[in-house]
Amino acid sequence: MHKNGEEKLSRDTVMTLAILVVAAMFMILNETSLAVGLTPIMGDLGVDATVVQWLITGFMLTMAVVIPTTGYLLERLSTRHMFFTSVGLFLAGTVVSALAPVFPLLLAGRVIQAAGTALMVPLLMTVTMTLVPPHRRGAVMGIISVVISVAPALGPTVGGVIIDLSSWHYIFWAMVPPMALVGIFGAIKLPNAGENRTLPLDIFSVALSPVAFGGVVYGLASVEDILAGSVLKLGILGIGVVALAVFIRRQFALARRERALLDLRVFKIRNFTFAATSTLLAFGVIIASFTVLPIYLQTSAGASAKLTGLVVLPGGIVQAVLAPLVGRAYDAYGPRPLVLPGAGMLTGSLALLALLTADTPVWAVIGMHCMLSAGMGLLTTPLMTAALSSLPGALYGQGSAIITTLQQLSAAATTAFLVVFLQRGTASGLAAGQTTADATATGISWAFTFAVGVGLVCWALAAMVRRVPVD
């Protein structure tokens, strides 16, 4: 063990991280808590499923557009400026959404919320890497992983309980008091961390970013329509891919002059590439499962919105318990003893979920989801810590921004493909004369069979991650 392994973090460091962690927790919780509220929103605001899903897709699109700029902003602005901008945008969007009498205003509020959320997560990770010494990063990142991994799992539970007690408006109102308190506390206690420097901003890269990342995320989220023959959405995806290729080439060119909006040279560092890619695949699978599993539970198993939210709650608790323990184990033993069994559990749980039928008891689904969550808990902290620790200090902000950007692409792509397999499998079951419940179970089996393939790739890449030496 490092000779200073038991050294305590300073009070300012603990205070800074606590404020940022709590802010990030509520923002990420908000991201998934609305998932169970889409049906009542459709009824109240008179929109159909195709329109209402933009509350989710629009959130991801905004995240994908804003996050690429955070690498630049983290180097240019102070911690306090980034924090207040993030919290201010989130609060403004939350109030707009809570008051929205029509769908366009609700969507606008979600977009503003997403802009604030997009700033907070990279800020949290960058400040952590800056303030926490290498031999303590695993333990601290373990606590942060509770936020990044568990908050999405708790979101549907919170949303389901609120809707059961009141209306979907209160999903937003419930976020206002705690976030306002966090903002006030941050104004009093939050110090500035790290050093800032004046950097030139490449306007062309900023203009390319929304076209590239927005176009790709939108196209991936619309893959079912594209497969059905939508030329417009295929064109948008094509424009996004071309713009992304131009963006990538320009970032490499600008990096030689220290002017890149996103410094993609981090992918020349082997350990960062393997760790980051592995965690992106795992993140995509877990987020996609939050979309397709509720469809199975409500259609095949006949579960209510509240019960659907409660089914994923034990998995969130498993991750919350595991995360700090995994962080300390990472500091002591490195990533491999954790990520190899973690990827195995992730892949194994996906294989079990592929065996779901309309008659599978809910307790068995809970057990499978707990196994999935445990695998994710063993993966998240080691992979994120290993990825960012592989970078020189000057690139922490860039690495955080890149990982968070690609998480949105991964989540959009994996969710889109799982939904396609779900829909195609369901259609195949109905054509074979199955009931709706049985056909949906067939679709969920197709979806999670594809997810097993993603899990196997994640497992192979995780095996290549190495421990970063601590000087």
N, C-alpha and C positions, 0 to 999 in steps of 0.2 A: 504493500500500500504506500501511496505517496506520503512522505513524512509529514505533510501538512493536511493529510486527508480528513482530519477532524476539525480543522480550522473553521470557525464560524464565519458566515458572511456578515458584512457590515450592516448596521441598522438601515442606512440609506439604500443599500442594495436590496435588502428584504422588502422595504417599504415600496420601492420602485416596482419590483417584480409583482408584489401583491396587488398593487393598483392596476397594473396592466393585465394580470391574470384575471382578475374579477371582471374588468371591462370586456376582455375577449370572451369570457365565459358567457355573459349575457348576450353578446352579439352572435356567437355561434349557436347558442340555444335558440335564439330568435330565428335563425336561418331555417331550422327544421321543424320548429313548433307549428308553423302554419300548414304543414302538409296535411294534417287531419282536419283542417278548417276549409279546405277547398270546396267540399260539397255544400256546406251551408252558405258560403260566399256565392256560389253559383245561383242558389235560390234567392238570396237577398238582393243581388245586383243584376240578376237576369242575364247571366252569361253562360255559355256552354263550356264543356271540358276543354275544348281546343283553345278557348280564350283564357280560361282561368289558370291553365298551366303556365302562362306567361309570368305569373307571380313567382314561380320557381325558376323557370328558364331565364326570365329577365334579371333575377338576382344573380344567377351564375354568369350571365353575359356581362353585367356591370362589374362584377368581381374580376372577370377575365380582362376587361378593358382597363380598369384602374390599377390593378396590382403591378403590371409591368413598369409603371412610373414610380413605384415605391422605392425601388433601389436607388434612383436618383434623389427622391425626396428625403430618404433616410440619411443621405450624405449631405444634403443641402440644408435641411431644417433641423431645429433642435427637437429633443424628445418631447418637451412641453408643447411646442407648436404642433407636432404630429398628433399628440394625444388629444389636444383640444379640438383640432380639426376633425379627427375621427369621431370623438364623442358628440361634438356639435352636429355633424352630419347625421349620425345615427339617431340622435334624439329628434331632430327636425323631421327625418323620414318616418319615425315611429308615430309622432303626433299627427302628421299628415295622413298616414295609413289608418290610424284609429278613428279619425274624423271623416274619412272618405265616404261620401254619399254615392259615388259612382265609380265604376271600375277604373277608368283612366287615372283618376286621382289616387286610387289605391295602388295602382302599378307605379305611379310616379313616386309615391312614398317608399315603396319597396326598393326602387332604384337608388334613392337617396340613402336609405339604410345600407344598401350593399356597398355604396361608395365609402361610407364610414367603416364598415367591417373590413373592407379590402385594405385599409391603412393599418388597422390594429394588429392583425396577426403577424405580418412581417416586422412591425415595430417591436412586438413582444419578443420574437425570436432573436432579432438583432441585438436588442438591449441585453438579453440573457447571455449571448455569446460574448458580448463586450465586457460585462461586469463580473461574470462568474468565472473563476479560474478553471483550467481544463480538468483538474482532478475532482471537481465538484459538479461538472456539467451534467453528468448522467442523472444524479439525484434531482437536480433542479429541473431538467428537461422531463423527468418522470412526472413531476407535479404539473408541469405545463401540459403534458400529454393527457392528463385528466380532462383538461379544458378542450383540447383539440379533438380528442377521441370520444370522450364521454358526453360532452354537451350535445352533440348531434343525436346521440342515442336517447337522451332525456327529453329532447325537444318534442317528439310526438306524444310522450306521456304527459308533459305539461300542457301541451295544446289540447289533448283529449280531455283532461280534467277541467280545463277552463271552459271549453265548449259545452261540456256536460252540465256545468254550473251556470253558465251565462251565454254570451254570444261571442263570435269570432273577433269582434272589436276589442275585447278585453285581453286577447293574446298580445295586442300591441300596448294597451294601457298598462298591463302588468309590467312591462319593461321600463316604463318612464321613471317611476320613483327610484328604483335601484340604480339606473344609469345616471340620473341626476345627482344622486348621492356620490357615486363614483367620480363624477366630474367635479363636484365641490371638494371632495377629499383630495383629488389630484391637484386642484388649484392650490391647496394648502401645503401638501406634502411632497408632490412629485418633483424631483430634481432633474436636471439635464444630465444625460449619460453620453459619454464618448465625445468625440470632436467632430465639428462640422467644417466643411470646406466649400468654397465657391466653385461650382462646376458649370461649364457651358451646357446649355440644353439644346439637343438636336431636334429642331421642330419637325423635320421630316419623319424621324423615328416616332415622335409623339403622334403624328397624324397617321402613320402606318399602323400603330399599335391597335386602335379600335377596329380597323378594317381587318387586320390579321387575326387577332384573338377573338374578336366579336364574331367575325365571319365563320371561323372554324367551330367555335362553341355553338353558334346557332345552327350551323350545318349538321354537326354531330347530334344535337338535340332533335333535329328534324329528319334523322336517317330513315325513319319509317315512311315519311312522306316522299323522300327521295326514292326509296325502293318502289313506292307506288307510282312513280313517274312524274313527280313535281320538278319541272325544268327550272322554275324560279329558285327553289331552295337548293337544287344541285348547283346552279350558277352562283349562288351566294357562297356555298361551300368552296367552289372552285376559286372564286375571287379571294376568299380567306386564305386558302392554301398558297396561292401565288403571292399574296401580300406577306404571308408569314415567311416564305422563302426569301423574299426581298428584305424583309426585316432582319432575318437571321444573318444574311450576308452583310448587311450594313452594320450590324452590331459588331461583327468580327473586325470589320474595317475600322470602325470608330474606336474599338478597344485599344488598338495600337497607338492611338493618340489620347487615351484616357477620357474619351467622350461618349462611351456607349451608354445608352439608356438601360440596357440589360447586358452585363458583361458575361457573354456566353463562353468565355475562356475557362470558366469554372469546369466545363465538361471535359477539358483536357486533363483534369485531375481524376484519375481512374477510380479512386475510392469514393469520391463524391458522386460520380456518374452511376456506379453500381448501387450505392446506398439510396440516392435520390430516386432512381428509376424503380427500385424495389418498393420503396414507400409509396410512390405514386400509384403503382398497380394495386397495392393493398388498400390504399385510401379509396381508389375508384370502386373496388369491389364492395367495401363496407358501405359507401354512400349509395351505390346502386341497390344494395340489399334493402336499404331503408325505403326505396321506392317500390320494389316488386314484392317484398314480403307482406306489406300491408294489403296489397291487392289480393294475394292468396288468402290471407287471414279473413278479410271481409267478404270475399266471393266464395271461396271453397269451404272455409271453416265457419263462416257465418258470424264472425266476431264483430262487436260494435267498435266504434272509433276509440272509445275509452279503453276497452280490452286490448285493442290492437296496440295502443300506446303502452299499456302495462306489460305486454309480452316482451318488449325490448328493454324494459327497465332493469331486469336482473343482469342482462348483459352489460349495461352501463355501470352497474354496481361492481361487477367483476373487473371491468377495466379500471374503475376508480381505486379498487383495492390493490390491483396489480401494479399500477403505474409507478408509485413511489418505490416499491420493492424492486421493480425492474430497473429503475434508475440507479439505485444503489448497487445492484448486481452488475450493471454496466461499468460503473466506476471501478469495481473490483476485478471483473473478469473479461471485460470487453464485449463486443457485439455477438460473436459467433455462438457461444453457448445459449444465447437467448433467441436470436433470429432464426436459427435452423429449426428448433422445435416450434417456434411461433409460426413460421411459414407452413410447417407440417400440419399444425392444428387448424390454421386458416383454410388450407386446401382440403383437409379431411372433413371439416364442418361443411364446406361447400358441397362436397360429394354427398354427405348425408342429406343436405337440403335438396339435392337433386332427386332424392328418393321420396319426397313428400307426395302424399295422396290426399284426396278429399276426406279420408277417414283418419288421418294422422292426428293423434290427440294434441291439444294445445301445449300440454306439459312437455311433450317431446320436442315441439318447435322451440319452446323456451330453452330446453337443454342444448339444442343445436346452435341457437343464437348465442348462448353463453360460451360455447366452445369457440364460435367465430370471434366473439369479443375477446376471449382469452388469447387467442392467436394474435389478434390485432394488438392487444396490450403488450405482448412480448416483442412485437415488431416495431411499433411506433417510436418509442424513446430511443432504442439503440440505433435505428436507421437514421433518424433525424439528427441525433447527436453526432454520429459518425460522419454523416454527410457534411454538416456545417463545420465540425472540428477539422475536417480535411483541408479547409480553406485558410489562406492567410487572413489576418484580422481585417485588412482593408476590404475584403470581399464578403464579409458576413452579411451586410445589407443586401448585396447583389444575390448571394446564395439564397437568402430567405425569400426575396422577391421572386426568384426563378422557381423555387420549389412551390411556393404558394400559387403562382400563376399556373404551373403545370398541374397542380392538384385540381384546378377548375376544369382544365381540358380533360384530365383523366376521369373525373367524376362525370362530366358530360358524355364522354365517349362510352364509358362502361355502362352507365345508366341507359343510354340510347340503345346499345346493343342487347342488353338484357331485356329491355322492353320489347325490342323487335322479336327476340326469341320467344318471349312470353306470349306476344300476340299471335305469332305464327304457330306456336304449339297449341294455343287455345283454339285457333281456327281449325287446325288439323284434328283436334279432339272433337270439336263440334261436327265437322264433316264426317267423322267416323261414328256419329250417333251418340256421343257421350253427353251427359248432362252438363249444364254450365259449370257446376262445381267440379266435376271430374275433368272437364276440358281445361279449366283454369289450372288445375293441378298438373295436367300434362304440360301446359305452357310454362309453369314455374319450374318443372323438371328440365325442360329445354334450356331455360334461362340459366339455371345454376350449373348445368352441365358445361355451358360456355364459360361460366365463372371459374370452374375447376381448371380449365386451361389457363386462364389468367393467373390463378393461384400457383400453378406449376412453374410458370415463367418467373413469378415473384420469388418462389423458393430457390430457383436456380441462380438468380441474381443475388439474393441475400447470402448465398453460400460464398460469394466472392468478396464480401465486405470484410475489411480488416480493421483491427484496432489502430487508432491514431496514437503514436507515441506521445507521452507527456514529458516535456523537458523538465 
